[in-house]
Amino acid sequence: MDNSICQVYENEIQSLEEEIKLLAEKYEDSQQESTFFSDEEILMSIKSFQREFQRESKGRESSSDLKAQLESLETDLSFLMKFTGIQFTSHSKKTVEKTRNRTVRKHRLSGNCHSLSFQLEFQLLEMQNKETVSAVISDLSIIMESREDSDVSKFVSSTEEHGNLLTFFRSLSSYAEWHEHRRCTFLHFK
């Protein structure tokens, strides 16, 4: 009788271990899966978040204050998109390594700047020391539509080498704006 009880427990343990293994694989797959969102999905998500947040925050802050903050943030985002011409169409991130004071994440961004499309892939190393957090970009890879232009190709290569995203976005905004003007001018003469 003791053997049969032990066998039942061993079977149950084995069943639970298999279930844990399947759930762990499913969780890992969902973490590694890249997520791309359309503008409509983002707006639906924002609205859903607003409703959820309003329910949770009743009593803490008035909903009109939160709506005002959200509208202000949306206005700021809209202004920045119009000002720079940069619009992100997708973003995904995957945690590659995580320790107590160090995190490495792999990011993938794609978007448009005026009429030029771009894709970026890079790793972001975040290190935390007592009160400060520092971030370093590595393994930057940039794919651009108009890379056949030798000046753009040199610029992209230099940016990839130095890993300076701020310089990239500033220069991309300016270049794409003038690229659009040139394209319109050439179309006018055709």
C-alpha positions as CSV (number, residue, x, y, z in Angstrom):
1,M,0.0,0.0,0.0
2,D,2.9,2.4,0.7
3,N,4.3,1.8,-2.7
4,S,1.0,2.6,-4.4
5,I,0.7,5.9,-2.4
6,C,4.3,6.8,-3.3
7,Q,3.7,6.0,-6.9
8,V,0.6,8.3,-6.9
9,Y,2.6,11.1,-5.4
10,E,5.5,10.6,-7.8
11,N,3.0,10.6,-10.8
12,E,1.5,13.8,-9.4
13,I,4.9,15.4,-9.0
14,Q,5.9,14.5,-12.5
15,S,2.7,15.9,-13.8
16,L,3.2,19.2,-12.0
17,E,6.9,19.4,-13.2
18,E,5.7,19.0,-16.8
19,E,3.1,21.6,-16.3
20,I,5.6,24.0,-14.8
21,K,8.0,23.4,-17.7
22,L,5.2,24.1,-20.3
23,L,4.2,27.3,-18.5
24,A,7.8,28.5,-18.3
25,E,8.3,27.9,-22.0
26,K,5.0,29.7,-22.8
27,Y,6.0,32.6,-20.6
28,E,9.5,32.8,-22.2
29,D,8.0,32.8,-25.7
30,S,5.6,35.6,-24.8
31,Q,8.5,37.6,-23.3
32,Q,10.6,37.2,-26.5
33,E,7.8,37.9,-28.9
34,S,8.1,41.2,-30.6
35,T,5.1,43.4,-30.3
36,F,4.1,45.9,-33.0
37,F,1.2,48.2,-32.5
38,S,-0.7,50.3,-35.0
39,D,-1.9,53.8,-34.2
40,E,-5.4,52.5,-33.6
41,E,-4.2,49.9,-31.2
42,I,-2.2,52.5,-29.3
43,L,-5.2,54.8,-29.0
44,M,-7.4,51.9,-27.9
45,S,-4.8,51.0,-25.3
46,I,-4.6,54.5,-24.1
47,K,-8.4,54.8,-23.7
48,S,-8.5,51.4,-21.9
49,F,-5.8,52.5,-19.6
50,Q,-7.6,55.8,-19.0
51,R,-10.7,54.0,-18.0
52,E,-8.8,51.5,-15.7
53,F,-6.8,54.3,-14.2
54,Q,-9.9,56.4,-13.5
55,R,-11.4,53.5,-11.6
56,E,-8.3,53.0,-9.5
57,S,-7.5,56.7,-8.8
58,K,-11.0,57.8,-7.6
59,G,-10.4,59.6,-4.4
60,R,-6.7,60.3,-5.1
61,E,-7.0,62.8,-7.9
62,S,-10.0,64.0,-9.7
63,S,-10.6,62.6,-13.2
64,S,-10.6,66.1,-14.7
65,D,-7.0,66.6,-13.5
66,L,-6.0,63.3,-15.0
67,K,-7.8,64.1,-18.2
68,A,-6.0,67.4,-18.4
69,Q,-2.7,65.8,-17.8
70,L,-3.3,63.2,-20.5
71,E,-4.5,65.8,-23.0
72,S,-1.4,67.9,-22.2
73,L,0.8,64.9,-22.8
74,E,-1.0,64.1,-26.1
75,T,-0.6,67.7,-27.2
76,D,3.1,67.6,-26.4
77,L,3.6,64.4,-28.3
78,S,1.7,65.7,-31.2
79,F,3.8,68.9,-31.2
80,L,7.0,66.9,-31.1
81,M,5.9,64.7,-34.0
82,K,5.0,67.8,-36.1
83,F,8.2,69.7,-35.0
84,T,10.6,66.8,-35.7
85,G,8.7,64.9,-38.3
86,I,9.6,61.7,-36.5
87,Q,6.8,59.2,-35.9
88,F,7.4,55.8,-34.4
89,T,5.4,53.0,-35.8
90,S,6.6,50.1,-33.7
91,H,8.8,49.3,-30.7
92,S,9.7,46.1,-29.1
93,K,12.1,45.3,-26.2
94,K,13.5,42.2,-24.8
95,T,15.4,41.8,-21.6
96,V,18.6,39.9,-22.4
97,E,20.3,40.0,-18.9
98,K,19.2,41.2,-15.5
99,T,21.1,41.3,-12.3
100,R,20.7,43.4,-9.1
101,N,22.3,46.5,-10.5
102,R,22.7,45.9,-14.2
103,T,20.1,45.3,-16.9
104,V,20.6,44.7,-20.6
105,R,17.7,45.2,-22.9
106,K,17.5,44.8,-26.7
107,H,15.3,47.4,-28.4
108,R,13.9,47.5,-31.9
109,L,12.3,50.7,-33.2
110,S,10.8,51.5,-36.6
111,G,9.2,54.7,-37.8
112,N,9.1,57.4,-40.4
113,C,10.6,60.9,-40.6
114,H,8.8,62.9,-43.2
115,S,8.9,60.5,-46.2
116,L,11.9,58.4,-45.1
117,S,11.5,55.2,-43.1
118,F,14.0,53.9,-40.7
119,Q,14.6,50.9,-38.4
120,L,16.9,50.8,-35.4
121,E,18.1,47.9,-33.3
122,F,20.3,48.4,-30.3
123,Q,21.2,47.1,-26.8
124,L,20.8,49.4,-23.8
125,L,22.9,48.6,-20.7
126,E,21.5,50.3,-17.6
127,M,23.7,50.3,-14.5
128,Q,22.5,51.5,-11.1
129,N,24.9,52.9,-8.5
130,K,23.3,54.0,-5.2
131,E,21.4,57.1,-6.4
132,T,22.4,57.3,-10.1
133,V,21.4,55.3,-13.1
134,S,23.6,55.3,-16.2
135,A,22.8,54.0,-19.6
136,V,25.0,52.9,-22.5
137,I,24.0,52.1,-26.0
138,S,25.8,49.3,-27.9
139,D,25.3,47.1,-31.0
140,L,23.5,49.9,-32.8
141,S,22.2,48.9,-36.2
142,I,20.4,51.4,-38.5
143,I,18.5,50.5,-41.6
144,M,17.4,53.5,-43.8
145,E,15.5,53.7,-47.0
146,S,17.9,56.2,-48.7
147,R,21.1,54.5,-47.8
148,E,22.3,54.6,-51.5
149,D,23.3,58.3,-50.9
150,S,27.0,58.1,-49.9
151,D,26.7,60.9,-47.4
152,V,23.8,59.3,-45.6
153,S,25.7,56.0,-45.7
154,K,28.7,57.6,-44.1
155,F,26.6,59.3,-41.5
156,V,24.7,56.1,-40.6
157,S,28.0,54.2,-40.3
158,S,29.5,56.9,-38.1
159,T,26.4,56.9,-35.9
160,E,26.4,53.1,-35.6
161,E,30.1,53.2,-34.6
162,H,29.6,55.9,-31.9
163,G,26.1,54.8,-30.8
164,N,24.8,58.4,-30.5
165,L,21.0,58.3,-31.0
166,L,20.4,61.9,-30.2
167,T,22.7,63.0,-33.0
168,F,21.0,60.5,-35.3
169,F,17.5,61.8,-34.6
170,R,18.5,65.4,-34.9
171,S,20.3,64.9,-38.2
172,L,17.6,62.6,-39.5
173,S,14.9,65.2,-38.9
174,S,16.9,67.9,-40.8
175,Y,18.0,65.6,-43.6
176,A,14.5,64.1,-44.1
177,E,12.9,67.5,-44.2
178,W,15.2,68.7,-47.0
179,H,15.0,65.3,-48.7
180,E,11.2,65.9,-48.9
181,H,11.7,69.4,-50.3
182,R,14.1,68.1,-53.0
183,R,11.7,65.3,-53.9
184,C,8.8,67.7,-54.3
185,T,10.9,70.0,-56.4
186,F,12.0,67.2,-58.7
187,L,8.4,66.1,-59.0
188,H,7.4,69.6,-60.0
189,F,9.9,69.6,-62.9
190,K,8.9,66.2,-64.2
